[in-house]
Amino acid sequence: MAPAAVQKFRPVVISGPSGTGKSTLLKRLFAEYPDKFGFSVSHTTRSPRPGEQDGREYNFTTKEAFLDLVAQNGFIENAQFGGNYYGTSVQAVKDVADKSRICILDIEMEGLKQVKRTDLNARFLFLSPPSLEELERRLRGRGTESEDSLGQRLAQARNELEYAQQPGAHDKIVVNDDLETAYTDLRDWVVDGGRFGASE
Ligand SMILES: Nc1ncnc2c1ncn2[C@@H]1O[C@H](COP(=O)(O)OP(=O)(O)OP(=O)(O)O)[C@@H](O)[C@H]1O
């Protein structure tokens, strides 16, 4: 049997508290390596909007099919917003590897734990803020959060930082203090001398 594409194109899970700088760093990584990485296509039960194509913006699906896949543990993460379901399926991550790209998963701690229960052969990087105080400053500076949402994000950040301290929780921890240093650290670990974590 041919080896699964995820053996060669190992997905990378990047987690870390909201506001730590994941989007900022990933944007740079994608710009420096435009053909190497990809995001998985999410499932949704909402209707396609004009111009949206099944399998491109989303995998459009019915509520029944969605819930079937939930029951089969087919999702890494799933949630309900405004009456519709959304989720990242294990298969969608494999689809990225099948296209010879490394899937980058920007997910929360619960999703990460779910990935560990799959055969996705992922590598795990935790992006840590220098401190909770600095994280709060950045979230306030970004100007996207209400006080409520800020409080929730900081509480969740405490959980994630605690989990990250457990041995074996992540393969690599990058502290995003100085942006240049953090980017070099993250890139060098992800690229891994051109092996991208694969054994050969
Ligand atoms: N090293 C850094 N020093 C100072 N500010 C930074 C640094 N890295 C990122 N920021 C700023 O912190 C804010 C949060 O960054 P970003 O939006 O990338 O976080 P995120 O982890 O992707 O958050 P979310 O998970 O909520 O999308 C942004 O305003 C960004 O410009």
The ligand as an SDF file (V2000), in Angstrom:
LIG
                    3D

 31 33  0  0  0  0  0  0  0  0999 V2000
    6.1090   40.0320   18.6980 N   0  0  0  0  0  0  0  0  0  0  0  0
    5.1180   40.9310   18.7600 C   0  0  0  0  0  0  0  0  0  0  0  0
    5.3090   42.0870   19.4110 N   0  0  0  0  0  0  0  0  0  0  0  0
    4.3090   43.0020   19.5080 C   0  0  0  0  0  0  0  0  0  0  0  0
    3.0700   42.8760   18.9730 N   0  0  0  0  0  0  0  0  0  0  0  0
    2.8110   41.7370   18.3110 C   0  0  0  0  0  0  0  0  0  0  0  0
    3.8060   40.7040   18.1560 C   0  0  0  0  0  0  0  0  0  0  0  0
    3.2660   39.6830   17.4580 N   0  0  0  0  0  0  0  0  0  0  0  0
    1.9900   40.0610   17.1740 C   0  0  0  0  0  0  0  0  0  0  0  0
    1.7110   41.2790   17.6720 N   0  0  0  0  0  0  0  0  0  0  0  0
    0.4200   42.0160   17.6120 C   0  0  0  0  0  0  0  0  0  0  0  0
   -0.4660   41.3480   18.5140 O   0  0  0  0  0  0  0  0  0  0  0  0
   -1.8140   41.3550   18.0100 C   0  0  0  0  0  0  0  0  0  0  0  0
   -2.3560   39.9230   17.9490 C   0  0  0  0  0  0  0  0  0  0  0  0
   -1.7010   39.1970   16.9050 O   0  0  0  0  0  0  0  0  0  0  0  0
   -2.5000   38.1690   15.9410 P   0  0  0  0  0  0  0  0  0  0  0  0
   -3.7580   38.7940   15.4690 O   0  0  0  0  0  0  0  0  0  0  0  0
   -1.5030   37.6820   14.9460 O   0  0  0  0  0  0  0  0  0  0  0  0
   -2.8300   37.0150   17.0240 O   0  0  0  0  0  0  0  0  0  0  0  0
   -3.5220   35.5760   16.8410 P   0  0  0  0  0  0  0  0  0  0  0  0
   -2.7560   34.6510   17.7330 O   0  0  0  0  0  0  0  0  0  0  0  0
   -3.6130   35.2190   15.4200 O   0  0  0  0  0  0  0  0  0  0  0  0
   -4.9510   35.8310   17.4640 O   0  0  0  0  0  0  0  0  0  0  0  0
   -6.3920   35.0600   17.1630 P   0  0  0  0  0  0  0  0  0  0  0  0
   -6.1510   33.6320   17.5650 O   0  0  0  0  0  0  0  0  0  0  0  0
   -7.3510   35.7770   18.0750 O   0  0  0  0  0  0  0  0  0  0  0  0
   -6.6770   35.2450   15.7140 O   0  0  0  0  0  0  0  0  0  0  0  0
   -1.7560   42.0030   16.6420 C   0  0  0  0  0  0  0  0  0  0  0  0
   -2.1790   43.3550   16.7720 O   0  0  0  0  0  0  0  0  0  0  0  0
   -0.2730   41.9240   16.2550 C   0  0  0  0  0  0  0  0  0  0  0  0
    0.1140   42.9700   15.3890 O   0  0  0  0  0  0  0  0  0  0  0  0
  1  2  1  0
  2  3  1  0
  2  7  2  0
  3  4  2  0
  4  5  1  0
  5  6  2  0
  6  7  1  0
  6 10  1  0
  7  8  1  0
  8  9  2  0
  9 10  1  0
 10 11  1  0
 11 12  1  0
 11 30  1  0
 12 13  1  0
 13 14  1  0
 13 28  1  0
 14 15  1  0
 15 16  1  0
 16 17  2  0
 16 18  1  0
 16 19  1  0
 19 20  1  0
 20 21  2  0
 20 22  1  0
 20 23  1  0
 23 24  1  0
 24 25  2  0
 24 26  1  0
 24 27  1  0
 28 29  1  0
 28 30  1  0
 30 31  1  0
M  END
$$$$
